[in-house]
Amino acid sequence: MNQGIHIIFFIIIIVDAMKKYLTACTMDCPDTCSLSVEVEEGKISKIGPSDLNPDTQGFICAKVSRFAKRVYAKERILQPLRRVGEKGAGAFQEITWDEAAAEISGKLTQIRAEYGGEAILPYYYGGSNGLLGQDTADRAFFAKLGASRLALTVCAAPTSEAARCMTGKMPGAPFSDYVHAKLILIWGANPKVSNIHLAPYLKEAKLRGAKIIAIDPVRNFSDNEIDMHVAIQPGTDVVLALALIQYWRENNLLNDDFIREQTKGIATLLQACNSYSVERAAQICQVPVDQITRLARLYAFHDPALLRIGWGLERNRNGGSAAAAVLALPAVLGKFGVPGSGYTLSNSGFYKVDGRECAASQPWNTRIINMNKLGKTLLHASEPPVKCLFVYNCNPAVTVPDQKAILAGLSRNDLFTVVSEQVMTDTAKFADIVLPATTFLEQEEMHNGYGSYGAHYIAPVIEPMGEALPNEQMFAFLGRQMGWRDKAFLETTEDYLKRAARSVQGFGKELQLDELKQKRIQKIDEQLIQFKNVFPFTPDRKINFSPQQYGVDFYGFKEVHDEKFPLALISPANNRTINSSLGEFNLPELFLTLNPRDAEFRSLEKGETIRVFNQLAEVIVRLKISDCVKPGVAILPKGAWRKAAINHLTSTALCDDSLSRIGKGATFNDARVEVEKYRESGKDD
């Protein structure tokens, strides 16, 4: 009896020591999962789903379920560090926050006095999609300095610009509506790795009889999951889309009533279509003629139909034109107005975030530097030259084009570099001062998704590790160390949460912070249906096929050929990293994947060490072979850290810093390479 009592008592202690916390994921992903996190004795023991966001559907990705591995990683930065070795060597000594702030404020003051504020460049992107972590105290800090501004164009810039010009970034169909579609067209997206909570809706739609078509250079779905795979040549999406419209026009399938009543500028679009017959598109896109005509007829004759547009189609010089032409497809056929119709791109347009509410910042009207030009910016003298680089929410050493130039720029001894980071990234190794940053599990935040609808309150589940600070607290502290007493540098996280709540519009009522904290999520009460209760945010609420600033060139196309480097290199997302986050342990080795025909032509075998090269660089990795890859295409996944490659260079070393004409975005998929067996210097086969 006594033994039984002891056992019960022991169980009670264990249960009491384990607590569950409800929060949400702020990582760069359309799904915005609601989470349930188990904490035992102050330490995260399990990260799983909660049912607050219906789209989470009882499961989360393996990346976030293992996120505690980053929280407690040996690479975790726990307090401020000062460089003591050569840049890039990763040798640092621990210092206090006061020492770090004094050094930073002293250098910034010196640089501003000698070169002007524009010699300071903040560098950031989507390491966290929370509302407090970006454009709050950080904006006030750099505006006060008069620093250069950064054009955030490494991702989503061409598609966003096309959507803004055509529809004002009209919100799209919710994921749950995909079950109502009779046809689903997935273009330039791979939901199985970067939008996994769309996948169950696709499966249910298929069971209900929907046709599913995927357009991508890589076959990401099995034959049981989809009805057609169109293996398009990278960078030719605009041609295929225009050819589909031309086919519908020639066969009298356009919806003239919808075009007349709900759109404008159709003449510009149709003029662009004149250049692309199905036969010409087949030649350029390297897709069979009969497959294009079948695609055209399936999409035209199935209603309702949904189009899922991803960001893969934008990663080339024609990216903005491609997004515009693909967005035009449902419009010329009038496929809107009922559940299961329309399109989904980014739903961020639903949330009107007023940046003036987010921070008490002074005006900021300095020069703008495109983030894709970081390498050239650091290496080539500008007026003024960049003398300080302040990096946060970003790992440009492995995520931005022209990697070798970036690494050379980061190695400059006269460049004062500050990096705020969670773990010791490839970029942080080049810093003069490294500052410890919190993860989303250690901070309060607010987040509104760009895919799944809903505004979330992010509650911390553990205390910050070491001396880590969230961004709004870090920049407020640095501002005070500069001697500034502006409101932005005196406000607390709670103050910024209130600001964020006031800034968000899109629910038809004011967002109440107290209510959001209690419920953890604010959902949308009604079903959103394009051209029923959601219309373009253009002034006349019409789709504009001919934005004045672009004219006919809005649908321009330029082919990319290089006889010396015949393989089109693409660097898609993978199921192991979120951009480069978690690459420290989740992607230990980088592989190149080729089609069997391309491998055989080059006498290459699976698993052997190869050299992937072009005029910019060479990347040495091992080879994978798969018939899922289109012939003439090579895959080197994005997000890998330098240690994953044999020679410590990754896919971005092979991508130049050319920009798309629309949106000035990165053109990763315009990279052309050759592949050969790697031979160590001085050694034969």
C-alpha positions in Angstrom: 0.0 0.0 0.0 2.8 2.4 1.0 4.6 1.6 -2.2 1.5 2.4 -4.3 1.2 5.8 -2.5 4.8 6.6 -3.3 4.2 5.8 -7.0 1.2 8.1 -7.2 3.0 10.8 -5.4 5.9 10.5 -7.9 3.5 10.8 -10.9 1.9 13.9 -9.4 5.3 15.6 -9.1 6.1 14.8 -12.8 2.8 16.1 -14.1 3.1 19.3 -12.0 6.7 19.9 -13.3 5.5 19.7 -16.9 3.6 22.7 -18.2 2.0 23.4 -21.6 2.1 26.8 -23.3 0.1 28.0 -26.3 2.0 30.1 -28.8 2.5 30.3 -32.6 5.3 30.1 -35.1 6.8 33.3 -36.6 9.1 31.7 -39.1 9.1 32.6 -42.8 6.3 30.3 -43.9 2.8 30.7 -45.2 1.2 28.3 -42.7 1.6 30.3 -39.4 1.1 27.2 -37.2 -0.4 27.4 -33.7 1.8 25.6 -31.3 1.6 23.8 -28.0 4.9 23.7 -26.2 5.7 21.4 -23.3 8.2 22.8 -20.7 9.7 20.7 -17.9 11.7 22.4 -15.2 12.1 25.5 -17.3 13.3 23.6 -20.4 11.5 22.9 -23.6 10.8 19.1 -23.9 8.3 19.0 -26.8 7.0 21.3 -29.5 3.7 20.2 -31.1 0.6 21.6 -32.7 -2.4 23.3 -31.1 -5.9 23.5 -32.5 -6.2 27.3 -32.4 -5.3 27.8 -36.0 -7.6 25.4 -38.0 -5.1 25.2 -40.8 -2.5 23.6 -38.5 -4.7 20.5 -38.6 -3.0 18.6 -35.8 0.5 18.5 -37.2 3.6 20.7 -37.6 6.7 20.5 -39.7 9.7 18.5 -38.5 11.8 21.7 -38.6 9.8 23.5 -36.0 9.1 20.3 -33.9 12.9 20.1 -33.5 13.5 23.8 -32.9 14.5 23.2 -29.3 17.7 21.8 -30.8 18.6 25.4 -31.9 17.5 26.9 -28.6 20.0 24.8 -26.7 22.6 24.4 -29.4 26.3 24.6 -28.7 26.4 27.3 -31.4 23.9 29.4 -29.4 25.1 32.9 -28.7 24.4 33.6 -25.0 26.1 37.0 -24.4 27.7 39.8 -26.4 31.0 38.9 -28.1 34.0 40.8 -29.4 36.1 39.5 -32.3 39.7 38.6 -31.3 40.9 36.8 -34.4 40.8 37.3 -38.1 37.5 38.1 -39.7 35.7 34.9 -40.6 37.7 32.8 -38.2 34.9 32.8 -35.6 37.3 33.7 -32.6 35.5 35.9 -30.0 35.7 36.8 -26.4 32.7 37.4 -24.1 32.0 41.0 -23.1 29.1 42.7 -21.3 26.2 44.4 -22.9 27.5 47.8 -21.6 30.8 47.1 -23.2 29.2 46.1 -26.5 26.9 49.1 -26.6 29.8 51.5 -25.8 31.9 50.1 -28.6 28.9 50.2 -31.1 27.8 53.7 -30.1 31.4 54.9 -30.3 32.0 53.5 -33.8 28.7 54.7 -35.1 29.3 58.2 -33.8 32.8 58.2 -35.4 31.6 56.9 -38.7 28.7 59.3 -38.9 30.9 62.3 -38.1 33.6 61.3 -40.7 31.5 59.9 -43.5 27.9 60.7 -42.8 25.0 58.5 -41.7 24.6 56.9 -45.1 27.9 55.1 -44.5 25.9 52.9 -42.1 23.9 50.1 -43.7 21.3 48.0 -41.7 20.9 44.6 -43.3 17.9 42.4 -42.4 15.1 40.3 -43.9 12.7 37.5 -42.8 14.5 35.7 -40.0 11.4 36.5 -38.0 8.1 37.6 -39.4 6.9 39.2 -36.2 5.6 42.7 -36.1 8.0 43.8 -33.3 11.2 42.3 -34.7 11.4 44.6 -37.7 10.5 48.2 -38.5 9.9 49.2 -34.9 12.8 50.4 -32.6 15.2 49.3 -35.3 13.6 51.7 -37.8 13.7 54.5 -35.3 17.4 53.7 -34.5 18.6 53.8 -38.1 16.4 56.8 -39.1 17.9 58.7 -36.2 21.4 57.9 -37.5 20.5 58.9 -41.0 21.7 55.5 -42.2 21.2 54.1 -45.7 18.0 52.3 -46.3 17.7 48.7 -47.6 15.5 47.5 -50.5 14.1 44.2 -49.3 14.3 42.4 -52.6 16.0 39.0 -52.1 12.5 37.3 -52.2 9.0 38.2 -53.2 9.8 41.5 -54.7 8.8 40.7 -58.4 5.6 38.9 -57.4 4.7 41.6 -54.9 5.2 44.3 -57.5 3.1 42.5 -60.1 0.3 41.9 -57.6 0.4 45.5 -56.3 0.2 46.9 -59.8 -2.6 44.5 -61.0 -4.7 44.0 -57.9 -3.3 46.2 -55.2 -2.3 42.9 -53.5 -5.8 41.6 -53.3 -6.0 38.8 -50.7 -6.5 35.3 -52.0 -8.5 32.2 -51.4 -8.0 30.6 -47.9 -6.3 27.2 -47.9 -9.5 25.5 -46.6 -11.3 26.5 -49.8 -9.2 24.3 -52.0 -11.4 21.3 -51.1 -14.2 23.0 -53.2 -12.2 23.3 -56.4 -12.7 21.1 -59.4 -9.3 21.9 -60.7 -6.2 23.1 -58.8 -3.2 24.6 -60.7 0.0 24.8 -58.6 2.5 27.0 -60.3 6.0 27.6 -59.0 5.3 26.2 -55.6 6.1 23.0 -53.6 3.6 22.7 -50.8 5.2 19.5 -49.6 8.2 21.4 -48.2 7.2 25.1 -47.9 3.5 25.1 -47.3 2.8 21.7 -45.9 -0.7 22.5 -44.5 -2.0 23.0 -47.9 -1.2 19.4 -48.7 -4.1 17.8 -46.7 -6.6 20.1 -48.5 -5.1 19.1 -51.8 -5.5 15.4 -50.9 -9.2 16.0 -49.9 -9.8 17.9 -53.1 -8.4 15.0 -55.1 -10.6 12.5 -53.2 -13.6 14.7 -54.2 -12.6 14.4 -57.8 -10.5 17.5 -58.4 -7.9 17.6 -61.1 -4.5 18.8 -59.8 -1.8 20.1 -62.1 1.7 21.2 -61.1 4.0 23.4 -63.1 7.6 23.2 -62.0 11.0 22.0 -63.4 11.0 19.4 -60.6 8.4 16.7 -60.2 7.5 17.1 -56.5 4.3 15.0 -56.5 3.7 11.4 -57.3 1.3 10.3 -60.0 -1.3 9.4 -57.4 -1.2 12.9 -55.9 -1.6 14.9 -59.1 -3.0 14.5 -62.6 -0.4 16.3 -64.7 3.1 17.6 -64.2 4.4 20.3 -66.6 8.2 20.3 -66.5 8.8 23.8 -67.6 12.2 25.3 -68.4 13.3 27.7 -65.6 12.6 31.3 -66.5 10.0 30.7 -69.2 6.8 30.8 -67.1 5.6 34.1 -68.7 5.7 32.5 -72.2 3.6 29.5 -71.1 1.0 31.8 -69.4 0.7 34.1 -72.4 0.4 31.1 -74.7 -2.5 29.7 -72.7 -4.3 33.1 -73.0 -3.6 33.2 -76.7 -5.1 29.7 -77.0 -8.2 30.7 -75.2 -8.5 33.8 -77.3 -8.2 31.8 -80.5 -10.8 29.4 -79.4 -13.3 32.0 -78.1 -13.0 30.9 -74.5 -12.2 34.3 -72.9 -14.9 35.6 -70.5 -15.7 38.9 -72.2 -18.3 40.0 -69.6 -15.9 39.6 -66.7 -13.1 41.3 -68.7 -15.3 44.2 -69.6 -16.8 44.7 -66.1 -13.9 43.8 -63.7 -10.7 44.5 -65.6 -9.0 47.2 -67.6 -6.0 47.3 -70.0 -6.8 44.0 -71.7 -5.4 45.3 -75.0 -1.9 45.4 -73.6 -2.1 41.8 -72.4 -3.5 40.5 -75.7 -0.8 42.3 -77.6 1.8 40.5 -75.6 0.0 37.2 -76.2 0.2 37.7 -80.0 3.9 36.7 -79.8 3.3 33.3 -78.3 1.5 30.5 -80.1 1.2 27.2 -78.4 3.9 25.9 -80.8 6.3 28.6 -80.0 5.7 28.3 -76.3 6.4 24.6 -76.5 9.8 25.3 -78.1 10.8 27.9 -75.6 9.4 26.2 -72.5 10.6 22.8 -73.6 7.1 21.4 -73.0 5.2 19.2 -75.5 2.5 21.0 -77.6 -0.2 18.5 -76.7 0.5 19.0 -73.0 0.1 22.8 -73.3 -3.2 22.4 -75.1 -4.4 19.8 -72.6 -3.5 22.2 -69.8 -5.4 25.0 -71.5 -8.5 23.0 -71.9 -8.5 21.5 -68.4 -8.2 24.9 -66.8 -10.8 26.5 -69.1 -13.5 23.8 -68.7 -13.3 23.0 -65.0 -15.2 25.2 -62.5 -14.5 26.2 -59.9 -10.8 26.3 -60.4 -8.0 27.5 -58.0 -4.6 28.7 -58.8 -1.8 28.5 -56.2 1.1 30.8 -57.3 4.4 30.3 -55.5 7.6 32.3 -55.5 9.7 29.8 -57.6 8.5 31.4 -60.8 9.9 34.9 -59.8 13.5 33.9 -59.3 14.7 35.1 -62.7 14.9 38.2 -64.8 11.4 37.5 -66.2 10.0 36.9 -62.7 7.7 39.9 -62.4 6.4 39.4 -65.9 5.7 35.8 -65.2 3.8 36.6 -62.0 1.7 39.2 -63.9 0.9 36.8 -66.7 0.0 34.0 -64.4 -2.2 36.3 -62.3 -4.0 37.2 -65.5 -5.1 33.6 -66.1 -8.2 33.4 -63.8 -9.1 37.0 -64.7 -9.4 36.4 -68.5 -11.6 33.4 -67.8 -13.6 35.0 -64.9 -12.8 32.2 -62.5 -13.9 34.0 -59.3 -16.9 34.5 -57.1 -17.6 31.1 -55.6 -15.7 29.0 -53.0 -12.9 27.1 -54.6 -12.2 29.8 -57.3 -9.6 32.5 -57.8 -6.0 32.3 -56.7 -3.7 32.4 -53.7 -0.4 34.2 -53.8 0.5 36.1 -50.6 -2.4 37.0 -48.3 -0.4 39.6 -46.5 -2.4 42.3 -48.3 -5.4 41.5 -46.1 -3.6 43.0 -43.1 -3.1 46.7 -43.6 -0.1 47.4 -41.3 0.3 51.1 -40.7 4.1 51.5 -40.2 3.6 55.0 -38.6 1.9 53.2 -35.7 4.6 50.6 -35.2 7.3 53.0 -34.0 7.7 56.6 -33.1 10.3 57.1 -35.8 11.4 60.3 -37.4 11.3 60.6 -41.3 13.9 58.5 -43.1 14.7 59.6 -46.6 18.3 58.5 -47.3 19.7 56.6 -50.2 18.4 53.1 -50.9 20.7 50.1 -51.5 19.3 47.0 -53.1 20.1 44.1 -50.8 21.0 41.8 -53.7 24.0 44.1 -54.5 25.6 43.7 -51.1 28.8 42.2 -52.5 29.4 45.1 -54.9 28.3 47.6 -52.3 30.9 46.4 -49.8 33.7 45.9 -52.4 33.4 49.0 -54.6 33.6 52.5 -53.3 30.3 54.4 -53.2 29.6 57.8 -52.0 29.8 57.5 -49.1 31.4 54.1 -48.7 29.7 51.6 -46.4 31.8 51.6 -43.2 29.4 49.9 -40.9 27.1 46.9 -41.6 24.5 46.0 -39.0 23.0 42.6 -39.7 19.9 41.1 -37.9 17.1 38.7 -39.0 19.4 37.6 -41.8 22.4 35.5 -42.8 23.6 37.1 -46.1 26.8 35.1 -46.3 24.8 32.2 -47.6 21.4 33.6 -48.7 22.3 36.5 -51.0 23.6 36.4 -54.6 27.4 36.7 -55.5 28.6 34.9 -52.4 32.3 35.3 -53.0 32.0 39.1 -53.3 30.0 39.2 -50.1 32.6 37.1 -48.2 35.3 39.3 -49.5 33.4 42.4 -48.5 32.8 41.0 -45.0 36.5 40.4 -44.7 37.3 44.1 -45.0 39.2 45.2 -41.9 37.9 48.8 -42.3 34.3 47.5 -42.2 32.8 47.6 -38.7 30.2 44.8 -38.6 27.6 44.1 -36.0 25.5 40.9 -36.1 22.6 40.2 -33.8 21.9 36.4 -34.0 20.7 33.4 -32.2 23.5 31.1 -33.2 27.0 31.5 -34.7 26.1 31.7 -38.4 28.4 32.1 -41.4 27.8 35.9 -41.3 28.3 36.2 -37.6 31.8 34.7 -37.9 32.8 37.9 -39.7 31.4 40.3 -37.1 33.4 42.7 -34.9 30.6 42.6 -32.3 28.0 39.8 -32.0 24.9 40.4 -30.0 22.7 37.5 -28.6 19.1 37.4 -30.0 16.1 35.6 -28.7 14.2 32.9 -30.6 10.4 33.2 -31.1 10.0 30.8 -28.1 11.7 33.3 -25.7 9.8 36.5 -26.5 6.5 38.3 -26.9 5.4 39.0 -30.4 2.5 39.6 -32.7 2.3 37.9 -36.1 -0.1 38.0 -39.0 0.4 35.4 -41.6 0.8 35.8 -45.4 -0.9 32.5 -46.2 -3.1 31.2 -43.4 -5.4 33.9 -42.2 -5.3 35.0 -38.6 -3.5 37.4 -36.2 -1.5 35.7 -33.5 -0.1 36.7 -30.1 3.2 35.0 -29.5 3.8 34.2 -25.9 7.2 33.2 -24.5 7.4 29.7 -23.3 10.8 30.0 -21.5 13.0 32.7 -20.2 15.5 34.1 -22.7 18.7 32.0 -22.9 21.7 33.8 -21.4 21.6 37.5 -22.1 19.6 37.3 -25.3 17.3 40.3 -26.1 14.5 40.6 -28.6 15.1 43.2 -31.3 12.8 46.0 -30.0 14.6 45.9 -26.6 18.1 45.6 -28.2 17.6 48.7 -30.4 15.9 50.7 -27.7 18.9 49.9 -25.4 21.4 50.9 -28.1 19.5 54.1 -28.7 19.7 55.0 -25.1 23.4 54.3 -25.1 23.7 56.8 -28.0 22.4 59.3 -25.5 19.0 59.5 -27.2 15.8 60.0 -25.2 13.3 59.8 -28.1 10.1 57.9 -27.3 11.0 55.0 -29.4 14.0 54.2 -27.2 12.1 54.5 -23.9 9.2 52.2 -24.8 8.9 48.6 -23.5 7.8 45.5 -25.3 4.3 46.0 -24.0 4.3 49.5 -25.5 5.3 48.0 -28.8 2.7 45.3 -28.6 0.1 48.0 -28.2 1.5 49.8 -31.1 1.4 46.7 -33.2 -2.2 46.0 -32.3 -3.2 49.5 -33.3 -1.3 49.2 -36.6 -3.1 46.2 -37.9 -6.2 46.7 -40.0 -8.2 44.1 -41.9 -10.6 42.5 -39.5 -13.3 45.2 -39.8 -12.8 46.1 -36.2 -9.9 47.3 -34.0 -7.6 44.6 -32.8 -7.8 44.4 -29.0 -4.5 43.4 -27.5 -6.0 42.1 -24.2 -8.4 39.9 -26.1 -5.7 38.7 -28.4 -3.5 37.8 -25.5 -6.3 35.8 -23.9 -7.4 33.9 -27.1 -3.9 33.8 -28.7 -5.5 34.2 -32.2 -8.0 36.4 -33.9 -9.7 34.6 -36.8 -11.7 35.9 -39.7 -15.5 35.4 -39.1 -16.5 35.1 -42.8 -15.4 33.1 -45.8 -13.3 35.3 -48.1 -14.2 34.9 -51.8 -12.5 37.0 -54.4 -15.0 39.2 -56.4 -17.7 38.4 -53.9 -16.6 40.0 -50.7 -13.0 40.6 -51.5 -12.1 42.9 -54.4 -8.8 44.4 -55.8 -7.4 47.2 -53.7 -6.9 49.3 -56.8 -8.6 52.7 -56.9 -11.4 51.4 -59.2 -11.5 47.9 -57.7 -10.6 46.4 -61.1 -7.7 44.1 -62.2 -5.3 46.3 -64.2 -3.6 44.4 -67.0 -1.7 47.4 -68.1 0.0 49.3 -65.3 1.0 52.7 -66.7 4.6 52.6 -65.4 5.3 49.4 -67.4 3.2 49.5 -70.5 3.7 46.6 -73.0 7.0 45.5 -71.3 5.0 44.4 -68.3 4.9 41.0 -69.9 8.4 41.1 -71.4 10.5 38.0 -71.8 14.3 37.4 -72.3 15.8 34.0 -72.8 18.9 32.9 -71.0 21.4 30.8 -72.9 25.1 30.1 -72.3 26.8 27.5 -74.5 29.7 27.1 -72.0 27.4 26.5 -69.1 24.3 24.7 -70.5 22.6 23.6 -67.2 20.0 25.8 -65.6 20.8 25.9 -61.9 17.8 26.3 -59.5 18.0 26.5 -55.7 14.5 25.7 -54.4 13.4 25.4 -50.8 13.9 22.1 -49.0 12.3 20.3 -46.1 15.2 20.8 -43.8 15.7 24.6 -43.6 13.6 27.7 -43.4 15.8 29.9 -45.7 19.1 29.2 -43.9 17.6 28.8 -40.4 18.3 25.4 -38.9 21.0 24.8 -41.5 23.5 24.4 -38.7 22.3 20.9 -38.0 19.5 20.0 -40.4 21.5 20.2 -43.6 24.9 18.7 -42.8 25.9 18.0 -46.4 25.0 19.7 -49.7 24.3 17.6 -52.8 23.7 18.6 -56.4 20.9 16.7 -58.2 20.9 15.9 -61.9 18.6 14.0 -64.3 20.0 10.6 -65.2 20.5 11.7 -68.9 22.7 14.7 -67.8 24.7 12.5 -65.5 25.3 9.9 -68.1 26.3 12.4 -70.7 29.0 13.7 -68.3 30.0 10.1 -67.2 29.0 10.9 -63.6 27.8 8.5 -61.0 25.7 8.8 -58.0 27.6 9.7 -54.8 30.9 10.8 -56.5 32.4 14.2 -55.8 31.7 16.7 -58.5 32.6 20.3 -59.4 29.7 22.7 -60.2 31.0 25.8 -61.8 30.5 28.9 -64.0 32.3 32.2 -64.5 31.7 33.2 -60.9 32.8 30.3 -58.8 32.9 26.6 -58.3 31.1 24.5 -55.7 32.4 21.1 -54.8 29.8 18.6 -53.5 28.6 15.1 -54.1 26.1 14.0 -56.7 22.5 12.8 -56.5 20.7 11.5 -59.6 16.9 11.6 -60.0 14.5 11.5 -62.9 12.3 13.9 -60.9 14.6 16.7 -62.3 14.0 18.0 -65.8 16.8 17.3 -68.2 19.0 20.3 -68.5 18.3 21.4 -64.9 20.5 21.1 -61.9 19.4 21.5 -58.3 21.4 22.9 -55.4 19.1 23.6 -52.5 19.0 27.0 -50.9 19.7 27.5 -47.2 22.8 25.4 -46.8 25.6 26.7 -44.6 29.1 26.9 -45.9 30.3 23.8 -43.9 27.8 21.7 -45.9 30.0 22.0 -49.1 33.4 20.5 -49.5 35.0 23.9 -50.5 32.7 26.0 -48.3 30.8 27.7 -51.1 27.1 27.2 -51.7 24.6 27.8 -54.4 24.7 31.6 -54.0 28.3 31.6 -55.2 27.1 30.6 -58.6 24.4 33.3 -58.8 25.3 36.8 -60.0 23.6 39.9 -58.6 21.6 40.8 -61.7 18.1 42.1 -60.9 14.6 41.3 -62.3 13.3 44.3 -64.3 10.0 44.3 -62.3 10.6 44.5 -58.6 14.4 44.5 -58.8 14.5 41.1 -57.3 17.2 38.4 -57.1 17.6 36.2 -60.2 18.9 33.0 -58.6 17.4 30.7 -61.3 19.1 32.5 -64.2 22.4 30.9 -63.1 23.8 28.6 -65.7 26.5 26.1 -64.8 28.5 23.1 -66.0 29.2 20.0 -63.9 32.2 17.7 -64.1 34.0 15.1 -62.0 36.1 16.7 -59.3 39.8 16.1 -59.6 42.0 17.2 -56.8 44.9 19.3 -58.0 47.9 17.2 -59.0 45.9 13.9 -58.9 44.6 11.8 -61.8 41.6 9.5 -61.9 
